[in-house]
Every structure is written in C-alpha cells, then in structure tokens.
Amino acid sequence: MNNSRWLSFGLAAFTLMVAAQSCAWGTPAAGTPTPSAPPEDIGSSVREAVAATGLKKAVIAVSIRDASTGKSIVSVRGGEALAPASNMKVLTTAAALTVLGPDFAFSTRMLLDGDRLTIVGDGDPALGDPELLAESTFTDASGKVHAGMDIERLLDTWVASLRAAGVQRLREIVVDDRIFAREGAHPSWPKDQLDESYCAPPFGLNFHANSIAVTAAPRAGAAPEITTITPKAPWITITNKGTSRTGKNDKNTVWFARTPETGDLTLYGNVKTRLESPILVPVGDPSLFLAQCLAHRLRAAGVTVTAARIAAAADATPSGKPVGPVLRTPIATVLQHCNGESDNLYAECLLKRIAFAKTGAAGSWLLGARVMQGELRARIGRASDAFVVSDGSGLSRDNRVTADGMTSWLASVAQDERIGKCFIETLPIAGRSGTVRKRMKEINPAVALVHCKSGYIDKVCCLSGYVTASDGTRYAFCVLANGLSEAGAVGKAKQLQDRVCALLAEQLAARRSVLGG
C-alpha cells in the first residue's frame, strides 16, 4: 500500500488526491526484532508517576511491552477491564486491515437498468466527506489539475455523466445500502447527544459525513440569518428559534435539533458573530438524502425523475450497465482519518464492513462484535476473554479492554509483516498531527516518535500506541484512566500518559548514548 490518500473516480473521469501522513524516517519492517533493554527501575518510575497524579477515585492501568518480542515490561493493573473510549479505534482499524487487506478500497457505483438508476453502496464513510474534498486536488478527463472540491461539484459530475449517457427520464432512483443493516444510532450511545455530528450513525451508503453543514449570521433585532446550507436541500424546513444578541457577555451558542420523522431542523441558541466554521447536523438517513440530492439536481438539469427511494429487503440484486464515475476510497484514507481525527462514523463503518466481509450478511454491530472478538482471540488468545466489544468507535460506554491486552494486540500488529507498517502509519504522531498534535512536543523526534491514539468520553481518558526510536527499537504502551470525577482529573490523566511516553523516550535516548548514536 502506498503512502498517499486518494479517492479515485473511475471510468476515465478523474482522480482525487489527498496528501497523507507518513513517518519522518519510515517504519522498520514489521517482524524484524530490535533489541531493547529497559532499565530495571522503569516500573518504579511508572508507579511513581501514577501516584503523583494524586487521583484517589480514578482507576488507572498502565502496560508497556517490547513490541518486537511481545515481552511485558510494566503492568500496573494491566489485567483490569476498563472502558477504552476512542482507543477502541486501535482495535477496529487494525482488525479492518487484517480482514480487508491493505489494498482494499471501498467502491460506490451507479447502475442504469432501463429507466431505473441504482446507486450501490459499499459502506464507504468517506463518500462526499467535506474535509477530504476540501483538501483534495483532482485531475479531470482532459488532464487539467484542479485544487479543492466541494460537494456540489461532486454531485454535478454525477449529473453530467448521466446526461452524457443520454439519460432524459428516470422512473426511480434507488439507493441500495443493504450491505449494512439499517440500525440507526447505537443503543448504547448517549441519548442526549444523538443530534451531534459525532453521533451520526453508519449506513451502507454514507454521504457528506451523514450531515448537512449550516452557517448563520446575526441580524439586528431579529432571529439569525441562515447563510448557507450544504449540500443544498430546499426540501428541508428550518424553523428559526434563535437569537442575535451581540452584547459584551453574549456568545455563539447556536445548535440544531432534527425531527426524526421528517428530517426538518430547528435552530436554537444565539448567534453573536458570523459562523466561519459550519455546524454539522446529522441528516438521519443519508441514503435517502443522497437520492433526494441527486434527484433534485437532475430535475434542475432537465431530467425527469419520478421517484427516489431506498432499496427494499425484497428487491432483487441490482443489475444494469455501469454509468458515471465509480467512486473509490482506499482503506489507507479511511484508516488515517479514523485514527488521526478520531472520526466515529469511519470506525463504525469499518466494524460493519468487516462483518460483511467475514459473513456475507448485512454488517451490523452484533456481527461486527463477533468478528472483532475472533480477531482478538487470534492475536492475543485468552487475554481477549476480558474484552467487551460494543461498537467500533468507543463512543459506547459498554466497551471493555485491558491495558495488557491492548499492548499485546499492538505488539502483534507491529510484528505482522502484511499490515504492521501500514497500521502504524495511520496513527497520529504526538506533537505533529491529529488529535495529539499539541502534546509531547518536548520529546525529541530525533530520539523517538510517539505514534498513538487518544480517547475521551465523560470520566474516561486513554492513550495507546508506540514509542519508536530511529533504529527501530519500539515499545507498545497503553494508559487507561477511568472514573475521572475529581477536579482536573482529565488533565492529570493526560499528564500521566505523556510522562509514560517521556520515560520511554528517555530510555531510548540513554540507550542511544550508550551505543554511541
């Protein structure tokens, strides 16, 4: 697998390229043993760091393991099952690489059968993702390179390709998203947060992060002005109950509620200043939303569209001739975004996609959990008995892992010649990228890089990953902190996590000095 993230629009249409994260000095070949000699007192240093947090009510587990040999170096409550928050993504993404393979690509296609157009979903979470589109460059069919793209332009390419194929009338547009079960939000996700974009549920066809993007601006003496809605969706009604107070103590507190039955929105809160960054609001049913978006634009282009719907369970397997671009997203793009930006939608799509790949049945959380448990058992044996897989992102509070099991998993993945290098490169680098770009900047990158995944939900803060020297010496680590109810507890947990990584970096620096590096 190469190191670039890209989305390919096939059938000689164009290719969309996005620059990818890669290691500063590469990743040593997986499976190559590298000697390490941690000092005998590193366990004492870790225990002292745990005690120094002063957290009396928290449960803190720490595990450090030689990633080359799998040998345990430090274990503090390492066998205790705790909630991992987004560290769950470390399991999900590595399992997806294992099951789907490093060369896998999600593929979304259109089939034309007479006057029926079917859009066949593959569970791709990146389809129409506004962040990836904005970062992209693409080359059109004539060879001209363009910088940046938005969702309207993407939809226009579909419309143009259908018109170029001579389509003048469609009896129906059908979106076949049956590769996943249509389950909606996970039953264990926080009920009071389901209108937040990070709770957008996965579907067999996802579109535009399964959200619409809305911006607003204040209007003197009146409700705020809705300035943009992306993608354009004039059939959605927005009830405006917001305010436009611009006083010294006023703030931007705007938020949206969605009516599940209709998809209509209600704006609440205050708009003090024009919103520069849009608010993402889940659409509820992204498959139907895409069908409506395409139908609306085709009608505007002079194509008659009678109906738009979702494939029913009794519908036959879609058939017809391919039309328009095939939209492909390599697994590298999905994994890097999932781990780098901790995107929950991406993780859940990976979990359901491996369920389909393994069973041939519609991907669901239950099937995904069973497949994940199988992957855990294959890599870490009986240690997986303490793990509970509820979802793929860690948003559910029912997930459970052990610190020792996590480092055993990480060591096994690092040693895997097929996926180890690929997986490590998907993790953000502390002090440089992703959700840890502002952390551990004091660690000298010439000595060690920290590839890691952070995780946070209420009263839970975790960090797992690798500390790797330029000569290939590598440690796997995991720090799980639960029950963070005391004042400043989350900040103290992060300080502990950073201290553990610093201790490992110090060991690598000392080793380098002894070896004359």
Secondary structure, 3 states (H helix, E strand, C coil): CCCCEEEEECCCCEEEEECCCCCCCCCCCCCCCCCCCCCCCHHHHHHHHHHHCCCCCCEEEEEEEECCCCCEEEEECCCCCECCHHHHHHHHHHHHHHHHCCCCEEEEEEEEECCEEEEECCCCCCCCCHHHHHHCEEECCCCCEEECCCHHHHHHHHHHHHHHCCCCEEEEEEEECCCECCCCCCCCCCHHHCCCHHHCCCCCCCCHHHEEEEEEEEECCEEEEEEEEECCCCCCCEEECCECCCCCCCCCCCEEEECCCCCCEEEECECCCCCCCCEEEECCCHHHHHHHHHHHHHHHCCCEEEEEEECCCCCCCCCCEECCCCEEEEHHHHHHHHHHHCCHHHHHHHHHHHHHHHHCCCECHHHHHHHHHHHHHHHHHHHHHHCECCCCCCCCCCCEECHHHHHHHHHHHHHCCCCHHHHHHHCCECCCCHHHCCCCCCCCCCCEEEEEEEEEECCEEEEEEEEEECCCCEEEEEEEEECCCCCCHHHHHHHHHHHHHHHHHHHHHHHHHHCCC
